């Protein structure tokens, strides 16, 4: 029954319109796995043991990370009902562009966790992590009204999980990079541009020529372009980028782009910067947790089997398959909880207290121009029309052109169709979707 309920909520109609029902229903996986083990016995359930064991460790580590309140430095409220949240980050945390962060604000809902694309770059902004939140649902609307209606909020409790993202992104392999976005689909491209901006300032490699084609419904949405360049980070140069913005529902600007509000927060002493739960060498630490917890699990099972289930020299009691399965599950839980907690505490003591002053921080860059000036010189705005993607994408020159798209499904399908034509052999297509 648990499996059928989870399966029923995966249909797109339910998953997209009632995401919370889909999300909370899938916690029934615990009931499903428990009765699966009881039904088939521990011997046959070992078929799914490796994957489930790794998942349990990952889920418990995420639980430990989500128990802490993170340090929220500021929030920027834009006229297009969009908010940028700026968190304090430990410089040792490195993430790739297009990564996401799960955010929970207990004052709005203690249970709801929502994923948002990170707009900052861990290289350009080593001590800050930013996410952009567009007011499109009940949760995000409540957050926007809370921040936009108040001139000053002393503190806002926030918990996070992540960041999660691709293991690697190689945008430098392209000679040109074309990014097509619709609405809030511009968010993953902001992190890409900021990351390439840092690489351009170091002069370590050649940066591809970039073109950003973005479509918005209203002129107020153009304020999202202000998030492309960070305010707090000094910059010395600007990458070669052309921004072509299209406002589809208005023939002229009807909104003052300079109307925005910045709120500063006073963090509590218990608030912590966003930090990697396993330190900078997370893969090595995770491998240690996996191997050590499995060894502890085997030792516990061996002791229980030797002295409790099949005691040598004593009459063997007959235990049911469900009882043996329960013993195995308890032993697994004890080994995972013990090793994961010890690893988290050791990394916290090693990297976040003693060596806090010795962390290598990227040196700041020297400022030469304001972000507004750099953007205005590279941006061309078209009112009252939609982007002619066929005209903009067909005939792109260059040996290797990367075309990235993030936006509505029709836009992604149209771009994919254009890139798949036979004459576009130099184009490499990649879609970034927000569908969950």
Order of alpha helices (4+ residues) and beta strands (2+ residues): alpha-alpha-alpha-alpha-alpha-beta-beta-beta-beta-beta-alpha-beta-beta-alpha-beta-beta-beta-alpha-alpha-alpha-beta-alpha-beta-alpha-beta
